[in-house]
Amino acid sequence: MSAGLPLEPSADELARLAEEAVRRVVQHIASLPAQAADGTEGAAALARALVEREPPEEGTAAGPLLDLLFERAVPASFNNAGPGFMAYIPGGGQPYAAVGDFIAAGVNRYTGVFAPAPALVQLETNVVRWFARAIGYPATAGGFLASGGSLANFSAVVAASARGRSSPASPRRASARSPQAPTSACASTRSSVSSRKTGPGA
């Protein structure tokens, strides 16, 4: 990073950066109803113009980068969070979830197991149990909050595969999906099969 753009900003510098980013995000969300559902006309040319073969030698101030994102790159896309977008599954972003992601990334606590952050893991466990009860799963059901559909699909395929391997009544397993299945579901199945071939005992 260049002088004046430290990897570890001061409290004041971080506050200014966060305030500027939040201001633009709030403006973006407030303007969603007026935005076009499809802003991709000319977006491929913009993408090609943004190609950088080598990383820059110097850092760039936050203002121009935020301008690039919110004034050029973000508008040149599908507005799947707006009321006019009805094409397929990706739903509108939840502002509360965005704030939650910001807090989680900012405090950067490890919640993969209970011991490093017991209270945070318990909060996640509460939500998982609420979901399990809402859809009729038994009290013994467990899980985790995935970052998105791809990881959720992968974890579901792996869980089903593990359940099949533990059942002597199911010596053979098969995967069935419709032509409309998302790419992540197909990739998850292939990855699960590959891991079984290359894992312990393969």
Contacts in CASP RR format, 6 or more apart in sequence:
PFRMAT RR
TARGET T0000
AUTHOR 0000-0000-0000
METHOD contacts of the structure
MODEL  1
MSAGLPLEPSADELARLAEEAVRRVVQHIASLPAQAADGTEGAAALARAL
VEREPPEEGTAAGPLLDLLFERAVPASFNNAGPGFMAYIPGGGQPYAAVG
DFIAAGVNRYTGVFAPAPALVQLETNVVRWFARAIGYPATAGGFLASGGS
LANFSAVVAASARGRSSPASPRRASARSPQAPTSACASTRSSVSSRKTGP
GA
1 7 0 8 1.000
1 59 0 8 1.000
2 58 0 8 1.000
2 59 0 8 1.000
5 59 0 8 1.000
5 60 0 8 1.000
5 61 0 8 1.000
6 13 0 8 1.000
9 17 0 8 1.000
17 62 0 8 1.000
20 62 0 8 1.000
20 63 0 8 1.000
20 66 0 8 1.000
21 62 0 8 1.000
21 66 0 8 1.000
24 66 0 8 1.000
24 69 0 8 1.000
24 70 0 8 1.000
25 98 0 8 1.000
27 70 0 8 1.000
28 70 0 8 1.000
28 74 0 8 1.000
29 81 0 8 1.000
29 95 0 8 1.000
32 79 0 8 1.000
32 81 0 8 1.000
32 82 0 8 1.000
32 83 0 8 1.000
33 82 0 8 1.000
33 83 0 8 1.000
35 75 0 8 1.000
35 79 0 8 1.000
35 82 0 8 1.000
36 79 0 8 1.000
37 78 0 8 1.000
37 79 0 8 1.000
37 82 0 8 1.000
37 84 0 8 1.000
37 85 0 8 1.000
37 87 0 8 1.000
38 78 0 8 1.000
38 79 0 8 1.000
38 85 0 8 1.000
39 75 0 8 1.000
39 76 0 8 1.000
39 77 0 8 1.000
39 78 0 8 1.000
39 79 0 8 1.000
40 76 0 8 1.000
40 77 0 8 1.000
40 78 0 8 1.000
42 76 0 8 1.000
43 76 0 8 1.000
43 77 0 8 1.000
46 72 0 8 1.000
46 73 0 8 1.000
46 76 0 8 1.000
47 76 0 8 1.000
50 73 0 8 1.000
78 85 0 8 1.000
78 87 0 8 1.000
79 85 0 8 1.000
80 87 0 8 1.000
80 90 0 8 1.000
80 91 0 8 1.000
80 92 0 8 1.000
81 91 0 8 1.000
81 92 0 8 1.000
81 93 0 8 1.000
82 92 0 8 1.000
89 182 0 8 1.000
109 116 0 8 1.000
109 117 0 8 1.000
109 120 0 8 1.000
110 116 0 8 1.000
110 117 0 8 1.000
111 117 0 8 1.000
111 120 0 8 1.000
111 121 0 8 1.000
111 124 0 8 1.000
112 121 0 8 1.000
113 121 0 8 1.000
114 121 0 8 1.000
124 144 0 8 1.000
124 145 0 8 1.000
127 145 0 8 1.000
128 142 0 8 1.000
128 143 0 8 1.000
128 144 0 8 1.000
128 145 0 8 1.000
129 139 0 8 1.000
129 141 0 8 1.000
129 142 0 8 1.000
132 138 0 8 1.000
132 139 0 8 1.000
132 141 0 8 1.000
132 142 0 8 1.000
132 143 0 8 1.000
133 139 0 8 1.000
143 155 0 8 1.000
144 155 0 8 1.000
146 152 0 8 1.000
146 155 0 8 1.000
149 182 0 8 1.000
149 184 0 8 1.000
150 184 0 8 1.000
150 187 0 8 1.000
150 188 0 8 1.000
153 182 0 8 1.000
153 184 0 8 1.000
153 185 0 8 1.000
153 188 0 8 1.000
154 184 0 8 1.000
154 187 0 8 1.000
154 188 0 8 1.000
154 191 0 8 1.000
154 192 0 8 1.000
156 188 0 8 1.000
157 175 0 8 1.000
157 185 0 8 1.000
157 188 0 8 1.000
157 189 0 8 1.000
157 191 0 8 1.000
157 192 0 8 1.000
158 188 0 8 1.000
158 192 0 8 1.000
158 195 0 8 1.000
161 173 0 8 1.000
161 192 0 8 1.000
161 196 0 8 1.000
164 170 0 8 1.000
164 173 0 8 1.000
175 189 0 8 1.000
177 185 0 8 1.000
177 186 0 8 1.000
177 189 0 8 1.000
196 202 0 8 1.000
END
